[in-house]
Amino acid sequence: MPYAFEHDETLSAALPRLMLEQIERAAAHLTSTEETPEKRVHNARKRIKETRAILRMIRVPLGKQFAIENRWYRDAARDLASARDAQAVIEALEKLDVAARVKRRVQKTLEQRKNAIAPAGLQGRIDNTIIQLDAARNRIAAWPELGDDFETIGHGLEQIYRDGRTALTLARGERTPENLHEWRKRVKDHWYHLQLLRPLWPDVLKASSQALATLSEHLGDHHDLHVLEGIVEGEPLLTEAITARLAELEEAAFTLGARVYAEKPAAWRARMRAYWDVWRRNARLTHG
């Protein structure tokens, strides 16, 4: 099933279902024989981030269980991070408009770095994560009962939107790579939430989701280029190209971010609540 709420599904059924599906997909990526280890890890980490977005949406009703779950998924993603991060800077280099001879020379260095960074025990980490995913799956049965009212998710939705708005203000006030990277994390959570909510009004929320995907891509490229910049300090032509591209990405991100976060958090939550009520009312009419 898609990463989204279903029309005729209660929240008490939808939330565990979504978590279990992402766990299964993460495990499937990690056990795939058709992808490179980097790709397997990259896709699995996406699924893990989707689970964390769900957890943040229900932080209040989960109570003490939230800290247990959030800590585990955070650590699982970090444990697999190095294999993906080394590949990301290579992809960042490929996107730059710079002489081919410079790219070839630097790419060789980056490939050597990736091989050196990639832990000899990567497969062991993957195997351990697969085992731990079984435990994560079993823990869902111990969750407290979740209500079937918008308020079950409303507080978490608003808080993530609010956090993204705050992070935008901080990043715009002090344009450090760290602030921009923190903003991206909140953008990603809000993007995942809108994917879950998209069925409420697809024509409207699809456009918002696409804007967030673009914003996340801008900020992700910015982070990868910043890491690349620290690796290739002895390449002035490349450094110049990186500096120019970083500035372009910042301007694009702040322009788009101002639109994405134009609404005040309480008003945004009220709008989502209104969409939810209409959607659920139509579901009851449709299904009798």
Disulfide bonds with the S-S distance in Angstrom:
none
